[in-house]
Amino acid sequence: MAGTTPKYALPYPTGTDRVMDGDNAMQALAEAIEGTIAGLPIIDLRRPAANVNLPLNVDAVAITYAYTSTRPELTVFAYALQINISVSDSGAITATLFLDNVAIGNALIRPPASTGRYYLVNFGGGVEVAAGAHTVEVRVQKAGSSGTAQAEIASGLLTLRWPR
């Protein structure tokens, strides 16, 4: 194959290439594409299906999803959590990011005892992940003896995965 693309140098057959060598041309093109995209991240953005009411002193799962990696990856998570404090109470709110039931990042909010406040919390974590099946969860909890809080549907979990 004499031709290559100018940006990524992907090979392609030209008019003088023999048709009987088509399988070799397709293999070379597939291998070149795989080599080019291997370093690009896999991007995934998840949001809760609905608002999550936070129970007192018990974890509530705001987001959960499973994925399978075919080879080791560097995985970075970034989470933005919007909390609505709907009843006066100064109990702390914690949000924890779990990968395969192991905490890899968390955030703590200590709101004042007032009603109708919104808090935006950003946190994340990064970890090397082995090939195989994985489960990601964001769990949120409100401490205290009374009051309610809600994790809003606007919250989102961004996952970037770089295969090794």
Beta strands, then each sheet from edge to edge (+ up, - down):
strand 1: 3-4
strand 2: 11-12
strand 3: 42-46
strand 4: 52-54
strand 5: 60-69
strand 6: 73-85
strand 7: 93-99
strand 8: 102-109
strand 9: 117-129
strand 10: 132-142
strand 11: 149-151
strand 12: 156-163
sheet 1: 1+ 2-
sheet 2: 3+ 12- 6+ 9-
sheet 3: 3+ 12- 6+ 11- 4+
sheet 4: 5+ 10- 7+ 8-
end
